[in-house]
Amino acid sequence: MSFWLTQILDPGLLIRNVAMLLLVAAVAMPTIAAMRWFALAASLVGAVGAASTGGDAGNLTGWVLIGVAALLRLVLGRSWRLGHPLTKEEEFFHRSVVPDLSIGRVRRLLTAGRWREVVPGTALTRSGERIAELCFIARGVVDILVDGHKVGECVPGSLVGEVGLSTGDPATADAICATPVRYLGFESIRLYRLLDDHSDLQDAIELAIERSLRDKLVRSNAIAAHGDR
């Protein structure tokens, strides 16, 4: 019994166990930021334990590397929150699409997009073709056509291509620019990669797609009701 107590109360072993517990807790954290903070705490405790007990250099180096990586990611993540103010167009995107995200997270999301200006007649989607981009319309009007007949339109603040992006199915309609259009385009592959690494951004985009589909359904029903009169 005394040997067991001596093992349990050994300072070096106790510190090492605390460090490992913090590292396990880091993996279980629900957010990336919390995971990095716990990993940093684990590295500090582990490094102190390895240094104070005269552990091998490899063990100390391992803890130090974990700490450096966690600290670097925390600093880089903070840089997104402390960056330049959003432009008016970016603020419009923020309000219209992801209002629940912080400005820092909006900046992170914007790194996956590209602003483009196109002329009337440009097709943003083609029926039967794969969706290449999720488009946020900042200026101009986009006609939605099915078999050449206009069934709706997308105005500033609207998303184009969200159905195909969420389901992976080809476009079911043509989205043709009726006027000069400026839009923020998120290439699907690039956007998928970003969302896979950031669950909060993925949740925000999924919610935005749900809202967009609901709003389009309401407008479509209103148009159909008006046409029946």
C-alpha positions in Angstrom: 0.0 0.0 0.0 2.8 2.4 0.9 4.5 1.7 -2.4 1.3 2.4 -4.3 0.8 5.7 -2.4 4.4 6.7 -3.1 3.8 6.2 -6.8 0.5 8.1 -6.8 2.0 11.0 -4.9 5.3 11.2 -6.8 5.5 14.8 -8.0 7.0 13.9 -11.4 4.3 11.3 -12.1 1.5 13.6 -10.8 2.6 16.4 -13.1 2.9 14.1 -16.1 -0.6 12.7 -15.4 -2.0 16.2 -15.2 -0.4 17.1 -18.5 -1.8 14.0 -20.2 -5.2 14.7 -18.7 -5.1 18.3 -20.2 -4.1 16.9 -23.5 -7.0 14.4 -23.6 -9.3 17.2 -22.6 -8.0 19.3 -25.5 -9.1 16.6 -27.9 -12.6 16.6 -26.4 -13.1 20.3 -26.6 -16.1 21.5 -28.7 -14.3 24.4 -30.3 -11.0 24.8 -32.0 -10.0 27.7 -29.8 -10.7 25.8 -26.6 -8.7 22.8 -27.9 -5.7 25.0 -28.6 -5.8 26.6 -25.1 -6.0 23.2 -23.4 -3.2 21.9 -25.6 -1.1 25.0 -24.6 -1.8 24.4 -20.9 -0.9 20.7 -21.3 2.4 21.6 -23.0 3.3 24.0 -20.2 2.6 21.5 -17.5 4.3 18.7 -19.4 7.4 20.8 -20.1 7.7 21.9 -16.4 7.3 18.3 -15.3 9.9 17.0 -17.8 12.4 19.7 -16.8 11.9 19.4 -13.0 12.3 15.7 -12.9 15.3 15.5 -15.2 13.4 13.7 -17.9 14.8 12.8 -21.3 15.4 15.7 -23.7 13.0 14.1 -26.3 10.1 14.2 -23.8 10.8 17.9 -23.1 11.1 18.7 -26.8 7.8 17.0 -27.5 5.9 19.1 -25.0 7.6 22.3 -26.2 6.7 21.6 -29.8 3.1 21.0 -28.8 3.1 24.3 -27.0 4.7 26.2 -29.9 2.1 24.8 -32.4 -0.8 25.7 -30.1 0.5 29.2 -29.4 1.1 29.8 -33.1 -2.4 28.8 -34.0 -3.9 31.0 -31.3 -1.9 34.0 -32.5 -2.9 33.4 -36.1 -6.6 32.9 -35.1 -6.5 36.2 -33.1 -5.0 38.0 -36.1 -8.3 37.4 -37.9 -10.2 39.2 -35.1 -7.8 42.1 -35.1 -7.7 42.7 -38.8 -8.9 45.5 -41.0 -12.5 46.7 -40.8 -15.0 45.1 -43.2 -15.8 47.0 -46.3 -19.4 48.0 -47.1 -19.8 45.0 -49.4 -18.4 42.7 -46.8 -20.7 44.2 -44.1 -23.6 43.6 -46.5 -22.5 39.9 -46.8 -22.2 39.7 -43.0 -25.7 41.1 -42.4 -27.4 39.2 -45.2 -25.7 35.7 -45.0 -23.9 35.1 -41.7 -25.2 37.6 -39.1 -24.4 35.4 -36.2 -20.7 35.2 -36.9 -18.2 37.5 -35.3 -16.4 39.9 -37.6 -13.2 37.9 -37.2 -14.9 34.7 -38.3 -16.4 36.5 -41.2 -12.9 37.6 -42.3 -11.9 33.9 -42.1 -14.8 32.9 -44.3 -14.1 35.7 -46.8 -10.6 34.2 -47.5 -12.4 31.4 -49.4 -14.3 33.8 -51.7 -13.4 36.0 -54.6 -15.2 39.2 -55.7 -16.2 39.2 -59.4 -17.9 41.6 -61.8 -19.7 40.1 -64.8 -21.7 41.5 -67.8 -25.4 40.8 -68.6 -25.9 37.4 -70.1 -23.3 35.7 -67.9 -24.5 32.3 -66.6 -23.8 31.7 -62.9 -25.4 28.2 -63.2 -26.5 26.0 -66.0 -29.3 23.5 -65.7 -27.9 20.0 -65.5 -24.3 21.2 -64.8 -22.4 20.9 -61.5 -22.4 23.9 -59.3 -19.0 25.5 -59.4 -19.6 28.4 -57.0 -21.8 29.6 -54.2 -22.5 33.1 -55.3 -23.6 36.1 -53.1 -25.1 38.8 -55.2 -23.9 42.2 -54.0 -25.1 44.3 -56.9 -27.4 43.6 -59.9 -30.2 41.2 -60.8 -29.9 37.5 -61.8 -32.8 35.8 -63.7 -33.7 32.2 -62.8 -34.9 30.3 -65.9 -36.4 26.9 -66.4 -36.6 25.7 -70.0 -36.1 29.3 -71.1 -38.9 30.7 -69.0 -38.2 33.1 -66.1 -39.5 31.7 -62.8 -37.8 34.1 -60.5 -34.9 36.4 -59.9 -32.1 36.9 -57.4 -31.5 40.5 -56.1 -28.7 42.0 -54.0 -28.4 40.0 -50.7 -29.4 36.7 -52.4 -27.5 33.5 -52.8 -27.2 31.6 -56.1 -26.2 27.9 -56.3 -26.9 27.0 -52.7 -29.2 24.0 -53.6 -26.5 22.2 -55.6 -23.8 23.1 -53.1 -25.8 21.6 -50.2 -27.0 18.4 -52.1 -24.2 17.9 -54.6 -26.8 17.6 -57.3 -26.5 19.4 -60.7 -28.3 22.8 -61.1 -32.0 22.5 -61.8 -32.2 26.0 -63.4 -30.2 28.5 -65.4 -29.1 31.6 -63.4 -28.4 34.3 -66.0 -27.3 37.8 -65.1 -30.0 40.3 -66.3 -27.8 43.3 -65.5 -24.2 43.9 -64.8 -23.6 41.9 -61.6 -21.0 42.1 -58.8 -20.9 39.0 -56.7 -18.8 37.1 -54.1 -18.1 33.7 -55.4 -17.0 30.8 -53.2 -15.5 28.0 -55.3 -17.1 24.8 -54.0 -14.0 22.8 -53.4 -12.2 25.6 -51.6 -15.3 26.3 -49.5 -15.7 22.7 -48.6 -12.1 22.5 -47.4 -12.5 25.6 -45.2 -15.8 24.4 -43.7 -14.3 20.9 -42.9 -11.7 22.6 -40.7 -14.1 25.1 -39.0 -17.3 23.7 -37.6 -18.7 27.1 -36.6 -18.3 28.4 -40.2 -20.0 25.2 -41.5 -22.9 25.7 -39.2 -23.3 29.3 -40.3 -23.3 28.5 -44.0 -25.8 25.6 -43.5 -28.1 28.0 -41.7 -27.7 30.6 -44.4 -28.6 28.0 -47.1 -31.7 27.0 -45.1 -32.8 30.7 -44.9 -32.1 31.3 -48.5 -34.1 28.2 -49.6 -37.0 29.2 -47.3 -37.1 32.8 -48.6 -37.0 31.6 -52.3 -39.9 29.2 -51.6 -41.9 32.0 -50.1 -41.2 34.3 -53.1 -42.0 31.4 -55.5 -45.3 30.7 -53.8 -46.2 34.4 -53.9 -45.4 34.6 -57.6 -47.5 31.5 -58.3 -50.4 32.8 -56.3 -50.2 36.1 -58.1 -50.2 34.3 -61.5 -53.3 32.4 -60.6 -55.4 35.5 -60.2 
